[in-house]
Amino acid sequence: MYPAPFRYHRPDSLDAAIKLLERLGDMAKPIAGGQTLVPMLKLRMGDVNDLIDIGRLPGLAEIQINDNEARIGALATHATIAASPLAERIPSVRDCAGGIADLQVRSRGTIGGSISTGDPSTDWAPFLHTLRAVVEIQGPAGQREVAIDDFVSDAYTTVLKTGELVTAIRFPLPPPRSGGAYIGYKRAAPAYPTCAVGIQLTLDEAGVCSAARCVLSAVASTPVTSDAADAALVGTGVTEEDLKAAGELIIAAADPPEDVRGSADYKRSVLRGLFLQAGTKARQRATGETIEGSHSYV
Ligand SMILES: Cc1cc2nc3c(=O)[nH]c(=O)nc-3n(C[C@H](O)[C@H](O)[C@H](O)COP(=O)(O)OP(=O)(O)OC[C@H]3O[C@@H](n4cnc5c(N)ncnc54)[C@H](O)[C@@H]3O)c2cc1C
């Protein structure tokens, strides 16, 4: 189906884009890679009178590594991030970026667009929980920052206000002896994950876990975290038994929807396997092993 008619605008600066969005109100939408928005327009989901093309705004696609933090511009595509020095340095970044959809989608879709959809099945928002990321936002009232934990407030809903744009995502670089992994369970490459697990660990010199952050995706309206699961891993050697125990704690906090991808029980059972795999891979990476990551396909 063709989209309903809309007006197309291509402002040449961030300020101009924000002013346009503010003036045109909620019937105007920014478009970045168009990989989610265009299919939705074609399905005639949502009323959009004006599209504000932000895809070519200067300075918003850079990926920077500073002394102790990384910053990814909102317009960086999944493919660019997967091939970046940042992904080389933090392999779980490549797990996430390189496993999204297929090459076509990865070449156009952006990290800013991904988190802004608030889609419970997307990969970036949950993954970024493992790195305790912060979202940089600019809008009519100026700049503000929101922790990724607070950014997606419900399914398809974020804290963005009218006229606001995500400009970048920032997170601290993991300390030495840290490792993470992100694994989505997918029916096929161009399909959203049935569910996904992300884990980031830090070990002390004796190999004991000193910090952990775990997340589940696509099994509730927003990414699922559990302080109890994180705490259960701290002080352990992250053995199979430790991971099974922590996995049960976080899976208990999930509420998997029954849908075409499977029943709630099926998804819980998949999560148990994924949690064990992701935790094992994160521990191996934290000890310095080079472990290639990939999603798990049915
Ligand atoms: C076949 C297919 C399979 C896919 N599989 C996956 C998958 O497995 N995992 C996954 O995570 N994703 C998947 N996606 C989604 C894909 O990752 C999209 O790239 C992403 O969700 C949206 O990025 P975009 O740049 O294309 O955003 P757009 O489609 O341009 O915009 C999406 C939404 O975000 C808003 N927006 C865009 N940029 C900004 C910004 N900077 N600030 C504020 N609002 C903004 C838009 O107004 C719109 O509401 C898939 C998409 C397709 C078509």
The ligand as an SDF file (V2000), in Angstrom:
LIG
                    3D

 53 58  0  0  0  0  0  0  0  0999 V2000
   12.7150   -6.1690    7.9500 C   0  0  0  0  0  0  0  0  0  0  0  0
   13.1490   -5.4530    9.1880 C   0  0  0  0  0  0  0  0  0  0  0  0
   13.7220   -6.1710   10.2220 C   0  0  0  0  0  0  0  0  0  0  0  0
   14.1540   -5.5160   11.3740 C   0  0  0  0  0  0  0  0  0  0  0  0
   14.7210   -6.2630   12.3700 N   0  0  0  0  0  0  0  0  0  0  0  0
   15.1880   -5.6360   13.4720 C   0  0  0  0  0  0  0  0  0  0  0  0
   15.8370   -6.3670   14.5070 C   0  0  0  0  0  0  0  0  0  0  0  0
   16.0400   -7.5860   14.4240 O   0  0  0  0  0  0  0  0  0  0  0  0
   16.2530   -5.6960   15.6020 N   0  0  0  0  0  0  0  0  0  0  0  0
   16.0970   -4.3270   15.7120 C   0  0  0  0  0  0  0  0  0  0  0  0
   16.5030   -3.7570   16.7080 O   0  0  0  0  0  0  0  0  0  0  0  0
   15.5030   -3.6200   14.7450 N   0  0  0  0  0  0  0  0  0  0  0  0
   15.0480   -4.2250   13.6290 C   0  0  0  0  0  0  0  0  0  0  0  0
   14.4520   -3.4800   12.6450 N   0  0  0  0  0  0  0  0  0  0  0  0
   14.2830   -2.0100   12.8370 C   0  0  0  0  0  0  0  0  0  0  0  0
   15.5070   -1.2810   12.3440 C   0  0  0  0  0  0  0  0  0  0  0  0
   16.5670   -1.5140   13.2510 O   0  0  0  0  0  0  0  0  0  0  0  0
   15.3050    0.2430   12.2480 C   0  0  0  0  0  0  0  0  0  0  0  0
   16.4600    0.7340   11.6700 O   0  0  0  0  0  0  0  0  0  0  0  0
   15.1550    1.0320   13.5270 C   0  0  0  0  0  0  0  0  0  0  0  0
   14.1840    0.5020   14.3420 O   0  0  0  0  0  0  0  0  0  0  0  0
   14.7270    2.4630   13.2460 C   0  0  0  0  0  0  0  0  0  0  0  0
   15.8060    3.2200   12.7830 O   0  0  0  0  0  0  0  0  0  0  0  0
   15.6140    4.2330   11.5920 P   0  0  0  0  0  0  0  0  0  0  0  0
   16.8020    5.0900   11.5690 O   0  0  0  0  0  0  0  0  0  0  0  0
   15.2970    3.5000   10.3430 O   0  0  0  0  0  0  0  0  0  0  0  0
   14.3650    5.0960   12.1070 O   0  0  0  0  0  0  0  0  0  0  0  0
   13.1110    5.6850   11.3190 P   0  0  0  0  0  0  0  0  0  0  0  0
   12.3370    4.5730   10.6870 O   0  0  0  0  0  0  0  0  0  0  0  0
   13.5270    6.8000   10.4370 O   0  0  0  0  0  0  0  0  0  0  0  0
   12.3000    6.2770   12.5510 O   0  0  0  0  0  0  0  0  0  0  0  0
   11.7490    5.4180   13.5200 C   0  0  0  0  0  0  0  0  0  0  0  0
   11.0230    6.2570   14.5840 C   0  0  0  0  0  0  0  0  0  0  0  0
   11.9590    7.0050   15.3550 O   0  0  0  0  0  0  0  0  0  0  0  0
   11.7830    8.4190   15.1770 C   0  0  0  0  0  0  0  0  0  0  0  0
   13.1360    8.9610   15.1100 N   0  0  0  0  0  0  0  0  0  0  0  0
   14.1100    8.6120   14.2300 C   0  0  0  0  0  0  0  0  0  0  0  0
   15.2650    9.2090   14.5690 N   0  0  0  0  0  0  0  0  0  0  0  0
   15.0200    9.9510   15.6580 C   0  0  0  0  0  0  0  0  0  0  0  0
   15.8410   10.7900   16.4940 C   0  0  0  0  0  0  0  0  0  0  0  0
   17.1530   10.9710   16.2620 N   0  0  0  0  0  0  0  0  0  0  0  0
   15.2570   11.4070   17.5490 N   0  0  0  0  0  0  0  0  0  0  0  0
   13.9330   11.2310   17.8050 C   0  0  0  0  0  0  0  0  0  0  0  0
   13.1110   10.4440   17.0720 N   0  0  0  0  0  0  0  0  0  0  0  0
   13.6660    9.7970   16.0070 C   0  0  0  0  0  0  0  0  0  0  0  0
   10.9330    8.5710   13.9320 C   0  0  0  0  0  0  0  0  0  0  0  0
   10.1160    9.7270   13.9660 O   0  0  0  0  0  0  0  0  0  0  0  0
   10.0880    7.3000   14.0000 C   0  0  0  0  0  0  0  0  0  0  0  0
    9.0110    7.4790   14.8760 O   0  0  0  0  0  0  0  0  0  0  0  0
   14.0070   -4.1080   11.4910 C   0  0  0  0  0  0  0  0  0  0  0  0
   13.4310   -3.3680   10.4440 C   0  0  0  0  0  0  0  0  0  0  0  0
   13.0180   -4.0380    9.2970 C   0  0  0  0  0  0  0  0  0  0  0  0
   12.4170   -3.2270    8.1600 C   0  0  0  0  0  0  0  0  0  0  0  0
  1  2  1  0
  2  3  1  0
  2 52  2  0
  3  4  2  0
  4  5  1  0
  4 50  1  0
  5  6  2  0
  6  7  1  0
  6 13  1  0
  7  8  2  0
  7  9  1  0
  9 10  1  0
 10 11  2  0
 10 12  1  0
 12 13  2  0
 13 14  1  0
 14 15  1  0
 14 50  1  0
 15 16  1  0
 16 17  1  0
 16 18  1  0
 18 19  1  0
 18 20  1  0
 20 21  1  0
 20 22  1  0
 22 23  1  0
 23 24  1  0
 24 25  2  0
 24 26  1  0
 24 27  1  0
 27 28  1  0
 28 29  2  0
 28 30  1  0
 28 31  1  0
 31 32  1  0
 32 33  1  0
 33 34  1  0
 33 48  1  0
 34 35  1  0
 35 36  1  0
 35 46  1  0
 36 37  1  0
 36 45  1  0
 37 38  2  0
 38 39  1  0
 39 40  1  0
 39 45  2  0
 40 41  1  0
 40 42  2  0
 42 43  1  0
 43 44  2  0
 44 45  1  0
 46 47  1  0
 46 48  1  0
 48 49  1  0
 50 51  2  0
 51 52  1  0
 52 53  1  0
M  END
$$$$
